[in-house]
Amino acid sequence: MGCIRTGDSGSARGAVYVGEKPEGCKKLGAVEGEGGSYRYAAESARKRATERGATHVLLKEPELDIDERQVTVVRGVIFKCPSP
């Protein structure tokens, strides 16, 4: 997916999307997001990651959850990296 800086919330920045595991960072665990499209599902996951203190999000390929009225679901791993 590549790196994209998204969203500012006051003085706190949102987590950054990355295309591979960032070096020198602590793995915080898994995250999941849902939405009507990949964009909204990824944003949901990014917001949840940020709430948990993550600085970076590595998302997997999206899935279509047909049982839930065709909601797009993305899962990924979140990391906390030291400030530069």
PDB file of N, CA, C and O in Angstrom, chain B, residues numbered from 101:
ATOM      1  N   MET B 101       0.817  -1.184   0.000  1.00  0.00           N
ATOM      2  CA  MET B 101       0.000   0.000   0.000  1.00  0.00           C
ATOM      3  C   MET B 101       0.860   1.247   0.000  1.00  0.00           C
ATOM      4  O   MET B 101       0.418   2.268  -0.526  1.00  0.00           O
ATOM      5  N   GLY B 102       2.045   1.227   0.549  1.00  0.00           N
ATOM      6  CA  GLY B 102       2.890   2.416   0.602  1.00  0.00           C
ATOM      7  C   GLY B 102       2.572   3.249   1.823  1.00  0.00           C
ATOM      8  O   GLY B 102       1.634   2.946   2.559  1.00  0.00           O
ATOM      9  N   CYS B 103       3.341   4.290   2.041  1.00  0.00           N
ATOM     10  CA  CYS B 103       3.137   5.148   3.208  1.00  0.00           C
ATOM     11  C   CYS B 103       2.274   6.332   2.828  1.00  0.00           C
ATOM     12  O   CYS B 103       2.503   6.979   1.805  1.00  0.00           O
ATOM     13  N   ILE B 104       1.287   6.611   3.651  1.00  0.00           N
ATOM     14  CA  ILE B 104       0.430   7.767   3.444  1.00  0.00           C
ATOM     15  C   ILE B 104       0.182   8.373   4.817  1.00  0.00           C
ATOM     16  O   ILE B 104      -0.238   7.666   5.734  1.00  0.00           O
ATOM     17  N   ARG B 105       0.428   9.639   4.973  1.00  0.00           N
ATOM     18  CA  ARG B 105       0.114  10.316   6.236  1.00  0.00           C
ATOM     19  C   ARG B 105      -1.321  10.799   6.106  1.00  0.00           C
ATOM     20  O   ARG B 105      -1.663  11.509   5.160  1.00  0.00           O
ATOM     21  N   THR B 106      -2.158  10.410   7.058  1.00  0.00           N
ATOM     22  CA  THR B 106      -3.546  10.847   6.996  1.00  0.00           C
ATOM     23  C   THR B 106      -3.975  11.396   8.331  1.00  0.00           C
ATOM     24  O   THR B 106      -3.464  11.005   9.381  1.00  0.00           O
ATOM     25  N   GLY B 107      -4.908  12.293   8.276  1.00  0.00           N
ATOM     26  CA  GLY B 107      -5.616  12.784   9.434  1.00  0.00           C
ATOM     27  C   GLY B 107      -4.804  13.441  10.521  1.00  0.00           C
ATOM     28  O   GLY B 107      -3.770  12.926  10.947  1.00  0.00           O
ATOM     29  N   ASP B 108      -5.275  14.567  10.958  1.00  0.00           N
ATOM     30  CA  ASP B 108      -4.741  15.230  12.139  1.00  0.00           C
ATOM     31  C   ASP B 108      -5.895  15.385  13.108  1.00  0.00           C
ATOM     32  O   ASP B 108      -7.013  15.705  12.704  1.00  0.00           O
ATOM     33  N   SER B 109      -5.636  15.164  14.357  1.00  0.00           N
ATOM     34  CA  SER B 109      -6.643  15.329  15.393  1.00  0.00           C
ATOM     35  C   SER B 109      -6.025  16.224  16.458  1.00  0.00           C
ATOM     36  O   SER B 109      -5.411  15.736  17.407  1.00  0.00           O
ATOM     37  N   GLY B 110      -6.185  17.514  16.299  1.00  0.00           N
ATOM     38  CA  GLY B 110      -5.541  18.455  17.209  1.00  0.00           C
ATOM     39  C   GLY B 110      -4.042  18.326  17.073  1.00  0.00           C
ATOM     40  O   GLY B 110      -3.506  18.431  15.970  1.00  0.00           O
ATOM     41  N   SER B 111      -3.352  18.097  18.192  1.00  0.00           N
ATOM     42  CA  SER B 111      -1.906  17.980  18.132  1.00  0.00           C
ATOM     43  C   SER B 111      -1.464  16.537  17.878  1.00  0.00           C
ATOM     44  O   SER B 111      -0.297  16.289  17.576  1.00  0.00           O
ATOM     45  N   ALA B 112      -2.398  15.582  18.000  1.00  0.00           N
ATOM     46  CA  ALA B 112      -2.045  14.172  17.793  1.00  0.00           C
ATOM     47  C   ALA B 112      -2.214  13.800  16.320  1.00  0.00           C
ATOM     48  O   ALA B 112      -3.235  14.106  15.705  1.00  0.00           O
ATOM     49  N   ARG B 113      -1.211  13.146  15.771  1.00  0.00           N
ATOM     50  CA  ARG B 113      -1.294  12.708  14.384  1.00  0.00           C
ATOM     51  C   ARG B 113      -1.855  11.301  14.335  1.00  0.00           C
ATOM     52  O   ARG B 113      -1.692  10.516  15.269  1.00  0.00           O
ATOM     53  N   GLY B 114      -2.525  10.991  13.221  1.00  0.00           N
ATOM     54  CA  GLY B 114      -3.046   9.645  13.039  1.00  0.00           C
ATOM     55  C   GLY B 114      -1.940   8.691  12.653  1.00  0.00           C
ATOM     56  O   GLY B 114      -0.867   9.108  12.215  1.00  0.00           O
ATOM     57  N   ALA B 115      -2.208   7.405  12.818  1.00  0.00           N
ATOM     58  CA  ALA B 115      -1.255   6.371  12.441  1.00  0.00           C
ATOM     59  C   ALA B 115      -1.007   6.416  10.934  1.00  0.00           C
ATOM     60  O   ALA B 115      -1.883   6.805  10.162  1.00  0.00           O
ATOM     61  N   VAL B 116       0.183   6.018  10.533  1.00  0.00           N
ATOM     62  CA  VAL B 116       0.603   6.028   9.134  1.00  0.00           C
ATOM     63  C   VAL B 116       0.445   4.627   8.550  1.00  0.00           C
ATOM     64  O   VAL B 116       0.823   3.641   9.182  1.00  0.00           O
ATOM     65  N   TYR B 117      -0.113   4.542   7.346  1.00  0.00           N
ATOM     66  CA  TYR B 117      -0.179   3.268   6.645  1.00  0.00           C
ATOM     67  C   TYR B 117       1.216   2.927   6.104  1.00  0.00           C
ATOM     68  O   TYR B 117       1.912   3.797   5.580  1.00  0.00           O
ATOM     69  N   VAL B 118       1.619   1.655   6.235  1.00  0.00           N
ATOM     70  CA  VAL B 118       2.899   1.205   5.691  1.00  0.00           C
ATOM     71  C   VAL B 118       2.686  -0.062   4.870  1.00  0.00           C
ATOM     72  O   VAL B 118       1.711  -0.785   5.076  1.00  0.00           O
ATOM     73  N   GLY B 119       3.596  -0.329   3.943  1.00  0.00           N
ATOM     74  CA  GLY B 119       3.513  -1.484   3.071  1.00  0.00           C
ATOM     75  C   GLY B 119       4.278  -2.691   3.570  1.00  0.00           C
ATOM     76  O   GLY B 119       4.146  -3.783   3.017  1.00  0.00           O
ATOM     77  N   GLU B 120       5.084  -2.507   4.617  1.00  0.00           N
ATOM     78  CA  GLU B 120       5.822  -3.613   5.220  1.00  0.00           C
ATOM     79  C   GLU B 120       6.095  -3.271   6.678  1.00  0.00           C
ATOM     80  O   GLU B 120       5.935  -2.126   7.100  1.00  0.00           O
ATOM     81  N   LYS B 121       6.512  -4.284   7.445  1.00  0.00           N
ATOM     82  CA  LYS B 121       6.763  -4.081   8.867  1.00  0.00           C
ATOM     83  C   LYS B 121       7.851  -3.022   9.060  1.00  0.00           C
ATOM     84  O   LYS B 121       8.942  -3.148   8.504  1.00  0.00           O
ATOM     85  N   PRO B 122       7.561  -1.980   9.846  1.00  0.00           N
ATOM     86  CA  PRO B 122       8.576  -0.947  10.084  1.00  0.00           C
ATOM     87  C   PRO B 122       9.659  -1.457  11.040  1.00  0.00           C
ATOM     88  O   PRO B 122       9.362  -2.119  12.034  1.00  0.00           O
ATOM     89  N   GLU B 123      10.901  -1.142  10.729  1.00  0.00           N
ATOM     90  CA  GLU B 123      12.031  -1.586  11.555  1.00  0.00           C
ATOM     91  C   GLU B 123      12.124  -0.753  12.828  1.00  0.00           C
ATOM     92  O   GLU B 123      11.815   0.439  12.829  1.00  0.00           O
ATOM     93  N   GLY B 124      12.550  -1.393  13.903  1.00  0.00           N
ATOM     94  CA  GLY B 124      12.778  -0.692  15.162  1.00  0.00           C
ATOM     95  C   GLY B 124      11.514  -0.293  15.890  1.00  0.00           C
ATOM     96  O   GLY B 124      11.547   0.576  16.762  1.00  0.00           O
ATOM     97  N   CYS B 125      10.393  -0.920  15.544  1.00  0.00           N
ATOM     98  CA  CYS B 125       9.114  -0.561  16.149  1.00  0.00           C
ATOM     99  C   CYS B 125       8.557  -1.707  16.980  1.00  0.00           C
ATOM    100  O   CYS B 125       8.845  -2.874  16.713  1.00  0.00           O
ATOM    101  N   LYS B 126       7.766  -1.372  17.978  1.00  0.00           N
ATOM    102  CA  LYS B 126       7.148  -2.372  18.846  1.00  0.00           C
ATOM    103  C   LYS B 126       5.785  -2.765  18.281  1.00  0.00           C
ATOM    104  O   LYS B 126       4.956  -1.904  17.985  1.00  0.00           O
ATOM    105  N   LYS B 127       5.560  -4.066  18.133  1.00  0.00           N
ATOM    106  CA  LYS B 127       4.273  -4.570  17.667  1.00  0.00           C
ATOM    107  C   LYS B 127       3.265  -4.466  18.807  1.00  0.00           C
ATOM    108  O   LYS B 127       3.510  -4.965  19.905  1.00  0.00           O
ATOM    109  N   LEU B 128       2.123  -3.812  18.541  1.00  0.00           N
ATOM    110  CA  LEU B 128       1.094  -3.652  19.558  1.00  0.00           C
ATOM    111  C   LEU B 128      -0.026  -4.677  19.443  1.00  0.00           C
ATOM    112  O   LEU B 128      -0.775  -4.886  20.398  1.00  0.00           O
ATOM    113  N   GLY B 129      -0.147  -5.312  18.292  1.00  0.00           N
ATOM    114  CA  GLY B 129      -1.199  -6.308  18.122  1.00  0.00           C
ATOM    115  C   GLY B 129      -1.946  -6.146  16.820  1.00  0.00           C
ATOM    116  O   GLY B 129      -1.452  -5.558  15.858  1.00  0.00           O
ATOM    117  N   ALA B 130      -3.159  -6.688  16.814  1.00  0.00           N
ATOM    118  CA  ALA B 130      -3.989  -6.701  15.600  1.00  0.00           C
ATOM    119  C   ALA B 130      -5.029  -5.584  15.658  1.00  0.00           C
ATOM    120  O   ALA B 130      -5.362  -5.064  16.724  1.00  0.00           O
ATOM    121  N   VAL B 131      -5.529  -5.235  14.471  1.00  0.00           N
ATOM    122  CA  VAL B 131      -6.589  -4.235  14.364  1.00  0.00           C
ATOM    123  C   VAL B 131      -7.522  -4.663  13.234  1.00  0.00           C
ATOM    124  O   VAL B 131      -7.117  -5.374  12.316  1.00  0.00           O
ATOM    125  N   GLU B 132      -8.764  -4.223  13.315  1.00  0.00           N
ATOM    126  CA  GLU B 132      -9.748  -4.539  12.286  1.00  0.00           C
ATOM    127  C   GLU B 132     -10.605  -3.311  12.046  1.00  0.00           C
ATOM    128  O   GLU B 132     -10.897  -2.549  12.968  1.00  0.00           O
ATOM    129  N   GLY B 133     -11.001  -3.129  10.801  1.00  0.00           N
ATOM    130  CA  GLY B 133     -11.892  -2.032  10.461  1.00  0.00           C
ATOM    131  C   GLY B 133     -12.950  -2.504   9.486  1.00  0.00           C
ATOM    132  O   GLY B 133     -12.701  -3.418   8.699  1.00  0.00           O
ATOM    133  N   GLU B 134     -14.121  -1.901   9.522  1.00  0.00           N
ATOM    134  CA  GLU B 134     -15.193  -2.239   8.611  1.00  0.00           C
ATOM    135  C   GLU B 134     -15.739  -0.980   7.965  1.00  0.00           C
ATOM    136  O   GLU B 134     -15.640   0.118   8.513  1.00  0.00           O
ATOM    137  N   GLY B 135     -16.319  -1.165   6.783  1.00  0.00           N
ATOM    138  CA  GLY B 135     -16.938  -0.042   6.105  1.00  0.00           C
ATOM    139  C   GLY B 135     -17.593  -0.488   4.815  1.00  0.00           C
ATOM    140  O   GLY B 135     -17.466  -1.642   4.404  1.00  0.00           O
ATOM    141  N   GLY B 136     -18.286   0.427   4.189  1.00  0.00           N
ATOM    142  CA  GLY B 136     -18.969   0.133   2.940  1.00  0.00           C
ATOM    143  C   GLY B 136     -18.036   0.033   1.749  1.00  0.00           C
ATOM    144  O   GLY B 136     -18.451  -0.395   0.672  1.00  0.00           O
ATOM    145  N   SER B 137     -16.774   0.423   1.928  1.00  0.00           N
ATOM    146  CA  SER B 137     -15.761   0.326   0.874  1.00  0.00           C
ATOM    147  C   SER B 137     -14.401   0.136   1.544  1.00  0.00           C
ATOM    148  O   SER B 137     -14.272   0.271   2.760  1.00  0.00           O
ATOM    149  N   TYR B 138     -13.396  -0.177   0.738  1.00  0.00           N
ATOM    150  CA  TYR B 138     -12.045  -0.343   1.286  1.00  0.00           C
ATOM    151  C   TYR B 138     -11.588   0.932   1.981  1.00  0.00           C
ATOM    152  O   TYR B 138     -10.987   0.876   3.054  1.00  0.00           O
ATOM    153  N   ARG B 139     -11.864   2.056   1.385  1.00  0.00           N
ATOM    154  CA  ARG B 139     -11.435   3.339   1.948  1.00  0.00           C
ATOM    155  C   ARG B 139     -11.972   3.535   3.368  1.00  0.00           C
ATOM    156  O   ARG B 139     -11.224   3.900   4.275  1.00  0.00           O
ATOM    157  N   TYR B 140     -13.264   3.293   3.553  1.00  0.00           N
ATOM    158  CA  TYR B 140     -13.869   3.488   4.868  1.00  0.00           C
ATOM    159  C   TYR B 140     -13.411   2.423   5.864  1.00  0.00           C
ATOM    160  O   TYR B 140     -13.231   2.717   7.045  1.00  0.00           O
ATOM    161  N   ALA B 141     -13.222   1.191   5.396  1.00  0.00           N
ATOM    162  CA  ALA B 141     -12.741   0.128   6.277  1.00  0.00           C
ATOM    163  C   ALA B 141     -11.317   0.424   6.743  1.00  0.00           C
ATOM    164  O   ALA B 141     -10.997   0.237   7.917  1.00  0.00           O
ATOM    165  N   ALA B 142     -10.453   0.889   5.822  1.00  0.00           N
ATOM    166  CA  ALA B 142      -9.070   1.216   6.181  1.00  0.00           C
ATOM    167  C   ALA B 142      -9.029   2.396   7.148  1.00  0.00           C
ATOM    168  O   ALA B 142      -8.228   2.403   8.083  1.00  0.00           O
ATOM    169  N   GLU B 143      -9.874   3.380   6.934  1.00  0.00           N
ATOM    170  CA  GLU B 143      -9.919   4.538   7.831  1.00  0.00           C
ATOM    171  C   GLU B 143     -10.401   4.119   9.221  1.00  0.00           C
ATOM    172  O   GLU B 143      -9.895   4.612  10.229  1.00  0.00           O
ATOM    173  N   SER B 144     -11.371   3.217   9.274  1.00  0.00           N
ATOM    174  CA  SER B 144     -11.852   2.693  10.550  1.00  0.00           C
ATOM    175  C   SER B 144     -10.718   1.991  11.301  1.00  0.00           C
ATOM    176  O   SER B 144     -10.551   2.190  12.504  1.00  0.00           O
ATOM    177  N   ALA B 145      -9.950   1.181  10.596  1.00  0.00           N
ATOM    178  CA  ALA B 145      -8.817   0.480  11.218  1.00  0.00           C
ATOM    179  C   ALA B 145      -7.756   1.473  11.678  1.00  0.00           C
ATOM    180  O   ALA B 145      -7.190   1.316  12.760  1.00  0.00           O
ATOM    181  N   ARG B 146      -7.480   2.494  10.867  1.00  0.00           N
ATOM    182  CA  ARG B 146      -6.473   3.497  11.227  1.00  0.00           C
ATOM    183  C   ARG B 146      -6.884   4.261  12.484  1.00  0.00           C
ATOM    184  O   ARG B 146      -6.053   4.520  13.355  1.00  0.00           O
ATOM    185  N   LYS B 147      -8.158   4.619  12.580  1.00  0.00           N
ATOM    186  CA  LYS B 147      -8.641   5.342  13.761  1.00  0.00           C
ATOM    187  C   LYS B 147      -8.517   4.476  15.010  1.00  0.00           C
ATOM    188  O   LYS B 147      -8.093   4.956  16.062  1.00  0.00           O
ATOM    189  N   ARG B 148      -8.883   3.216  14.897  1.00  0.00           N
ATOM    190  CA  ARG B 148      -8.757   2.308  16.037  1.00  0.00           C
ATOM    191  C   ARG B 148      -7.293   2.138  16.447  1.00  0.00           C
ATOM    192  O   ARG B 148      -6.975   2.082  17.635  1.00  0.00           O
ATOM    193  N   ALA B 149      -6.413   2.058  15.457  1.00  0.00           N
ATOM    194  CA  ALA B 149      -4.978   1.927  15.742  1.00  0.00           C
ATOM    195  C   ALA B 149      -4.465   3.151  16.483  1.00  0.00           C
ATOM    196  O   ALA B 149      -3.716   3.029  17.452  1.00  0.00           O
ATOM    197  N   THR B 150      -4.867   4.320  16.029  1.00  0.00           N
ATOM    198  CA  THR B 150      -4.444   5.569  16.659  1.00  0.00           C
ATOM    199  C   THR B 150      -4.943   5.641  18.101  1.00  0.00           C
ATOM    200  O   THR B 150      -4.208   6.067  18.992  1.00  0.00           O
ATOM    201  N   GLU B 151      -6.193   5.224  18.334  1.00  0.00           N
ATOM    202  CA  GLU B 151      -6.750   5.219  19.691  1.00  0.00           C
ATOM    203  C   GLU B 151      -5.953   4.308  20.621  1.00  0.00           C
ATOM    204  O   GLU B 151      -5.900   4.547  21.828  1.00  0.00           O
ATOM    205  N   ARG B 152      -5.338   3.276  20.073  1.00  0.00           N
ATOM    206  CA  ARG B 152      -4.557   2.331  20.881  1.00  0.00           C
ATOM    207  C   ARG B 152      -3.085   2.738  20.989  1.00  0.00           C
ATOM    208  O   ARG B 152      -2.276   1.996  21.545  1.00  0.00           O
ATOM    209  N   GLY B 153      -2.738   3.911  20.461  1.00  0.00           N
ATOM    210  CA  GLY B 153      -1.380   4.423  20.602  1.00  0.00           C
ATOM    211  C   GLY B 153      -0.427   4.026  19.491  1.00  0.00           C
ATOM    212  O   GLY B 153       0.779   4.241  19.610  1.00  0.00           O
ATOM    213  N   ALA B 154      -0.942   3.452  18.412  1.00  0.00           N
ATOM    214  CA  ALA B 154      -0.081   3.044  17.296  1.00  0.00           C
ATOM    215  C   ALA B 154       0.343   4.246  16.468  1.00  0.00           C
ATOM    216  O   ALA B 154      -0.377   5.238  16.356  1.00  0.00           O
ATOM    217  N   THR B 155       1.530   4.127  15.893  1.00  0.00           N
ATOM    218  CA  THR B 155       2.020   5.149  14.971  1.00  0.00           C
ATOM    219  C   THR B 155       1.983   4.653  13.525  1.00  0.00           C
ATOM    220  O   THR B 155       1.993   5.456  12.592  1.00  0.00           O
ATOM    221  N   HIS B 156       1.939   3.313  13.335  1.00  0.00           N
ATOM    222  CA  HIS B 156       1.964   2.716  12.000  1.00  0.00           C
ATOM    223  C   HIS B 156       0.980   1.553  11.908  1.00  0.00           C
ATOM    224  O   HIS B 156       0.765   0.831  12.882  1.00  0.00           O
ATOM    225  N   VAL B 157       0.389   1.380  10.732  1.00  0.00           N
ATOM    226  CA  VAL B 157      -0.573   0.302  10.478  1.00  0.00           C
ATOM    227  C   VAL B 157      -0.166  -0.433   9.210  1.00  0.00           C
ATOM    228  O   VAL B 157       0.065   0.185   8.171  1.00  0.00           O
ATOM    229  N   LEU B 158      -0.079  -1.748   9.300  1.00  0.00           N
ATOM    230  CA  LEU B 158       0.198  -2.604   8.146  1.00  0.00           C
ATOM    231  C   LEU B 158      -1.073  -3.400   7.881  1.00  0.00           C
ATOM    232  O   LEU B 158      -1.394  -4.318   8.636  1.00  0.00           O
ATOM    233  N   LEU B 159      -1.805  -3.060   6.813  1.00  0.00           N
ATOM    234  CA  LEU B 159      -3.078  -3.701   6.506  1.00  0.00           C
ATOM    235  C   LEU B 159      -2.906  -4.846   5.524  1.00  0.00           C
ATOM    236  O   LEU B 159      -2.052  -4.800   4.639  1.00  0.00           O
ATOM    237  N   LYS B 160      -3.728  -5.875   5.693  1.00  0.00           N
ATOM    238  CA  LYS B 160      -3.778  -6.998   4.771  1.00  0.00           C
ATOM    239  C   LYS B 160      -4.816  -6.689   3.703  1.00  0.00           C
ATOM    240  O   LYS B 160      -5.483  -5.655   3.747  1.00  0.00           O
ATOM    241  N   GLU B 161      -4.944  -7.593   2.750  1.00  0.00           N
ATOM    242  CA  GLU B 161      -5.941  -7.408   1.689  1.00  0.00           C
ATOM    243  C   GLU B 161      -7.344  -7.387   2.295  1.00  0.00           C
ATOM    244  O   GLU B 161      -7.619  -8.121   3.244  1.00  0.00           O
ATOM    245  N   PRO B 162      -8.231  -6.550   1.753  1.00  0.00           N
ATOM    246  CA  PRO B 162      -9.594  -6.484   2.288  1.00  0.00           C
ATOM    247  C   PRO B 162     -10.380  -7.758   1.973  1.00  0.00           C
ATOM    248  O   PRO B 162     -10.075  -8.484   1.027  1.00  0.00           O
ATOM    249  N   GLU B 163     -11.392  -8.002   2.791  1.00  0.00           N
ATOM    250  CA  GLU B 163     -12.303  -9.133   2.594  1.00  0.00           C
ATOM    251  C   GLU B 163     -13.714  -8.579   2.505  1.00  0.00           C
ATOM    252  O   GLU B 163     -14.021  -7.540   3.090  1.00  0.00           O
ATOM    253  N   LEU B 164     -14.562  -9.269   1.779  1.00  0.00           N
ATOM    254  CA  LEU B 164     -15.969  -8.891   1.692  1.00  0.00           C
ATOM    255  C   LEU B 164     -16.753  -9.828   2.592  1.00  0.00           C
ATOM    256  O   LEU B 164     -16.774 -11.037   2.363  1.00  0.00           O
ATOM    257  N   ASP B 165     -17.396  -9.283   3.613  1.00  0.00           N
ATOM    258  CA  ASP B 165     -18.161 -10.079   4.557  1.00  0.00           C
ATOM    259  C   ASP B 165     -19.603 -10.148   4.065  1.00  0.00           C
ATOM    260  O   ASP B 165     -20.420  -9.284   4.382  1.00  0.00           O
ATOM    261  N   ILE B 166     -19.902 -11.175   3.294  1.00  0.00           N
ATOM    262  CA  ILE B 166     -21.225 -11.313   2.674  1.00  0.00           C
ATOM    263  C   ILE B 166     -22.309 -11.521   3.724  1.00  0.00           C
ATOM    264  O   ILE B 166     -23.438 -11.067   3.536  1.00  0.00           O
ATOM    265  N   ASP B 167     -21.991 -12.195   4.819  1.00  0.00           N
ATOM    266  CA  ASP B 167     -22.980 -12.411   5.872  1.00  0.00           C
ATOM    267  C   ASP B 167     -23.422 -11.107   6.518  1.00  0.00           C
ATOM    268  O   ASP B 167     -24.515 -11.033   7.079  1.00  0.00           O
ATOM    269  N   GLU B 168     -22.611 -10.107   6.447  1.00  0.00           N
ATOM    270  CA  GLU B 168     -22.925  -8.812   7.063  1.00  0.00           C
ATOM    271  C   GLU B 168     -23.311  -7.775   6.005  1.00  0.00           C
ATOM    272  O   GLU B 168     -22.869  -6.627   6.069  1.00  0.00           O
ATOM    273  N   ARG B 169     -24.114  -8.167   5.056  1.00  0.00           N
ATOM    274  CA  ARG B 169     -24.632  -7.259   4.005  1.00  0.00           C
ATOM    275  C   ARG B 169     -23.522  -6.607   3.196  1.00  0.00           C
ATOM    276  O   ARG B 169     -23.561  -5.406   2.929  1.00  0.00           O
ATOM    277  N   GLN B 170     -22.559  -7.382   2.817  1.00  0.00           N
ATOM    278  CA  GLN B 170     -21.464  -6.959   1.941  1.00  0.00           C
ATOM    279  C   GLN B 170     -20.665  -5.780   2.502  1.00  0.00           C
ATOM    280  O   GLN B 170     -20.461  -4.768   1.831  1.00  0.00           O
ATOM    281  N   VAL B 171     -20.232  -5.936   3.711  1.00  0.00           N
ATOM    282  CA  VAL B 171     -19.379  -4.951   4.358  1.00  0.00           C
ATOM    283  C   VAL B 171     -17.924  -5.319   4.078  1.00  0.00           C
ATOM    284  O   VAL B 171     -17.553  -6.490   4.163  1.00  0.00           O
ATOM    285  N   THR B 172     -17.106  -4.334   3.747  1.00  0.00           N
ATOM    286  CA  THR B 172     -15.684  -4.583   3.543  1.00  0.00           C
ATOM    287  C   THR B 172     -14.987  -4.596   4.898  1.00  0.00           C
ATOM    288  O   THR B 172     -15.196  -3.715   5.732  1.00  0.00           O
ATOM    289  N   VAL B 173     -14.153  -5.618   5.097  1.00  0.00           N
ATOM    290  CA  VAL B 173     -13.421  -5.776   6.351  1.00  0.00           C
ATOM    291  C   VAL B 173     -11.925  -5.793   6.037  1.00  0.00           C
ATOM    292  O   VAL B 173     -11.490  -6.508   5.134  1.00  0.00           O
ATOM    293  N   VAL B 174     -11.147  -5.020   6.769  1.00  0.00           N
ATOM    294  CA  VAL B 174      -9.692  -5.077   6.653  1.00  0.00           C
ATOM    295  C   VAL B 174      -9.112  -5.400   8.025  1.00  0.00           C
ATOM    296  O   VAL B 174      -9.593  -4.925   9.054  1.00  0.00           O
ATOM    297  N   ARG B 175      -8.074  -6.215   8.009  1.00  0.00           N
ATOM    298  CA  ARG B 175      -7.369  -6.572   9.235  1.00  0.00           C
ATOM    299  C   ARG B 175      -5.908  -6.209   9.043  1.00  0.00           C
ATOM    300  O   ARG B 175      -5.409  -6.156   7.920  1.00  0.00           O
ATOM    301  N   GLY B 176      -5.246  -5.965  10.130  1.00  0.00           N
ATOM    302  CA  GLY B 176      -3.836  -5.622  10.024  1.00  0.00           C
ATOM    303  C   GLY B 176      -3.135  -5.707  11.359  1.00  0.00           C
ATOM    304  O   GLY B 176      -3.708  -6.132  12.362  1.00  0.00           O
ATOM    305  N   VAL B 177      -1.890  -5.295  11.349  1.00  0.00           N
ATOM    306  CA  VAL B 177      -1.034  -5.287  12.524  1.00  0.00           C
ATOM    307  C   VAL B 177      -0.645  -3.842  12.796  1.00  0.00           C
ATOM    308  O   VAL B 177      -0.381  -3.073  11.871  1.00  0.00           O
ATOM    309  N   ILE B 178      -0.613  -3.481  14.076  1.00  0.00           N
ATOM    310  CA  ILE B 178      -0.264  -2.106  14.427  1.00  0.00           C
ATOM    311  C   ILE B 178       1.047  -2.075  15.199  1.00  0.00           C
ATOM    312  O   ILE B 178       1.393  -3.015  15.915  1.00  0.00           O
ATOM    313  N   PHE B 179       1.769  -0.967  15.035  1.00  0.00           N
ATOM    314  CA  PHE B 179       3.090  -0.786  15.624  1.00  0.00           C
ATOM    315  C   PHE B 179       3.216   0.584  16.257  1.00  0.00           C
ATOM    316  O   PHE B 179       2.551   1.535  15.845  1.00  0.00           O
ATOM    317  N   LYS B 180       4.073   0.679  17.260  1.00  0.00           N
ATOM    318  CA  LYS B 180       4.441   1.971  17.840  1.00  0.00           C
ATOM    319  C   LYS B 180       5.932   2.144  17.577  1.00  0.00           C
ATOM    320  O   LYS B 180       6.757   1.353  18.033  1.00  0.00           O
ATOM    321  N   CYS B 181       6.254   3.190  16.837  1.00  0.00           N
ATOM    322  CA  CYS B 181       7.640   3.473  16.471  1.00  0.00           C
ATOM    323  C   CYS B 181       8.149   4.697  17.235  1.00  0.00           C
ATOM    324  O   CYS B 181       7.379   5.611  17.532  1.00  0.00           O
ATOM    325  N   PRO B 182       9.436   4.714  17.551  1.00  0.00           N
ATOM    326  CA  PRO B 182       9.990   5.880  18.226  1.00  0.00           C
ATOM    327  C   PRO B 182       9.938   7.118  17.330  1.00  0.00           C
ATOM    328  O   PRO B 182       9.990   7.019  16.104  1.00  0.00           O
ATOM    329  N   SER B 183       9.835   8.263  17.956  1.00  0.00           N
ATOM    330  CA  SER B 183       9.847   9.528  17.192  1.00  0.00           C
ATOM    331  C   SER B 183      11.196   9.711  16.531  1.00  0.00           C
ATOM    332  O   SER B 183      12.226   9.333  17.091  1.00  0.00           O
ATOM    333  N   PRO B 184      11.195  10.299  15.320  1.00  0.00           N
ATOM    334  CA  PRO B 184      12.482  10.509  14.622  1.00  0.00           C
ATOM    335  C   PRO B 184      13.352  11.530  15.316  1.00  0.00           C
ATOM    336  O   PRO B 184      14.458  11.815  14.855  1.00  0.00           O
TER     337      PRO B 184
END
